[in-house]
Amino acid sequence: MRLSRYFMPTLREAPADAQIVSHQLMLRAGMVRQEAAGIYAWLPLGLRVLKKIEQVVREEMDRAGAIEILMPTIQLADLWKESGRYDDYGDEMLRILDRGQRELLFGPTAEEVVTDIFRSYVKSYKDLPKNLYNIQWKFRDERRPRFGVMRGREFLMKDAYSFDADEAGARKSYNRMFLAYLNVYARLGLKAVPVKADPGPIGGDLSHEFMILADTGESQVFAHRDLVEMGAPGPDIDWDGDLGPEVARRTSLYAASDEMHDAARFEAMPEDKRMTARGIEVGHIFYFGTKYSAPMKALVTGPDGKDTPVQMGSYGVGVSRLVAAIIEASHDANGIIWPAAAAPFGAVVLNLRAGDAAVDAVCEQAYAALTAAGIDPLYDDRDDRPGAKFAAADLVGIPWQLIVGPKGVAEGVVELKNRATGERQTVPLDAALKAITG
Amino acid sequence: MRLSRYFMPTLREAPADAQIVSHQLMLRAGMVRQEAAGIYAWLPLGLRVLKKIEQVVREEMDRAGAIEILMPTIQLADLWKESGRYDDYGDEMLRILDRGQRELLFGPTAEEVVTDIFRSYVKSYKDLPKNLYNIQWKFRDERRPRFGVMRGREFLMKDAYSFDADEAGARKSYNRMFLAYLNVYARLGLKAVPVKADPGPIGGDLSHEFMILADTGESQVFAHRDLVEMGAPGPDIDWDGDLGPEVARRTSLYAASDEMHDAARFEAMPEDKRMTARGIEVGHIFYFGTKYSAPMKALVTGPDGKDTPVQMGSYGVGVSRLVAAIIEASHDANGIIWPAAAAPFGAVVLNLRAGDAAVDAVCEQAYAALTAAGIDPLYDDRDDRPGAKFAAADLVGIPWQLIVGPKGVAEGVVELKNRATGERQTVPLDAALKAITG
């Protein structure tokens, strides 16, 4: 993409009401624009990042055997009356009357809709397990939307729902999601810690939140250091096999956020294993049994011929929230530092003297080579000061900066800067391209 | 994808209230499920098609220089009061009050939002032209939603908005979209005819609808046969060059739908050039000048230092509607016939005796080979009658059926069926794979 033709309205200063660094940087980098309280338009750069993250989430869901569907944003109130949640949900639900005075709502979540879909088609244990997910815009009418897309009202969520014949099956489905979530965060360059979450009135041990560690996090996380340092399971585990031991290895070590913290258990660990850090919640997985299937009569016939309510769990990732969370975890004084998997462009070519035939030619050559290699480069071909270009490139956080100026071109070299490390090297163009394309 | 693990709830019969063939087939093929009047959930097969079409539209927009953003579904009423449309829009607009009693709405279109985005950042003619598009769910509260996703209330639309310094620039932007639209439809295997549309109170000649030809279409189309037979311009035209002659070649020949039909002009054409057919509207492009930029004060400074309202056009494609339109244009008595670019899977492997070791082995080999070749195959590995498998494969309309049965396996052959032509050939597996992968 040529920046002269793009739409990347960077700002010198963030508006004063942007309180946290991710919000400030997203506004300054021209990633989003606030349209109303807690409602954002995604400008081109922000949308690219959002789509990258969405795709990582999608791939890891698919790998773990979940199947993508797409539920509408607008739902019927009737379904929520069936589950009993219509009145309970309160003011956070955006309630709507259509022209025929029918009660609708903008879905804050989709347990009711997916349970309705399930019961319409699936009748037998033979068709289980199933895990249906969707990545769709949700709306929660927060009293105090704030922190940009971190706590917006209209937000993009991946929500998956598992259906099993019995609790043992449900636990397997839960384990698959538990490990798939760790892979999502690892691919996005994040350190994620699964902490026990309040299971609510159902009880049991199958409820976890995933906290990513960032100094600016909203919660305090207490965890065994080995758990934090443990790598993600990776894509090659046997998703059909027994994942219990792998999950147990990660849930037996202490980890809790402030809400569920057990100071005595934490203090009992060796001092060098005790780790406290700030965290941001970026996922929640939850087994809730027959909470919706019983009242909504989503029944499956078992091998014994008897009908019982299907066992369900739900699994949420805040996709738009992850954009902000990554920035909280990965930035410096000059701007954002994108991990490769979330970067809006793989590299940026900086033309330090646009209009100079020799410099233009090298830039065009670099741009074409990077495009051909699938790097999806940005090309800063604007007629602007080098200082402004350096600042913009650092601000928007593209992993590689390939800097082309007249002096270097005369000497047959370019400068290559790694945004994360700050390392610079002056090398021939071929070497720079090779470093970028790996 | 193994069908035994997938979620493709095909139905033997369509519900009686499905009046048109695309609605019937989408329900029977398990592509969508109605959640409320005019509101649909997209089941896995339907979502795959929707995403394929969305991606074709995206690629052609990008090629023509438009830049993708994403506007929220929920908009502020205030912007619509600024443009003067809030009261005019009537009952089709889904109006919403949030918990603070602020007036919101579910966007039926986005001229106001995009104009507001534009005026916030762009101030000079030097930053023009710009064309910003988004692919987002819209809501129009139709009095009588019907025909499935063909006329739903919640629907997926690609809407692009061009911004130019003057009318000559706006015409260039219009021409780019005019030709890009033809490329979209051609890639989707559709015959599309651009017909003049009512330009409304602004007048002028820059308003076209795109009708795709299908016997079941809602409108009558009258056109010069040469226009209908004229191929799309293709991707390799010079998008920065003068597209006027290419557009003129296509707008000088007569074409109109019933609303704008001029019988005298039509009758004046040679009889063998007069063509009438049924058509479905699948796109609308429209130059509207300063209709929004003037009241909303979206001004740009010209080379003369004077501020004038920016010249705008809008360009819509009904992405979810296209799913149905393609089916209307491409089906037979047995089901859907997907063009390759919209097909949910590239091929389906039919195992006619699941559980037979030799047949299973050939199927697995075929499935692996097609997967490796990027064909994204479906594998019907269910324990079911061959007749049921043939019927399902025809119904869901995947372009190639690779049929593996015990008799063929014993003889070292498989059967390959082309869904569109019905042609079958009995060949060794390698030859079948080669035919599919091209």
Interface residues (C-beta under 8 A of the other chain):
Chain A: R5 Y6 F7 P9 G30 R33 E35 A36 I39 Y40 A41 W42 L43 P44 L47 L50 G65 I67 E68 I69 L70 M71 P72 T73 I74 Q75 L76 D91 E92 L94 I96 D98 R99 R102 L104 F106 V113 D116 I117 S120 Y121 V122 K130 L132 W137 F139 D141 R143 R153 E154
Chain B: R5 Y6 F7 P9 G30 R33 E35 A36 I39 Y40 A41 W42 L43 P44 L47 L50 G65 I67 E68 I69 L70 M71 P72 T73 I74 Q75 L76 D91 E92 L94 I96 D98 R99 R102 L104 F106 V113 D116 I117 S120 Y121 V122 K130 L132 W137 F139 D141 R143 R153 E154
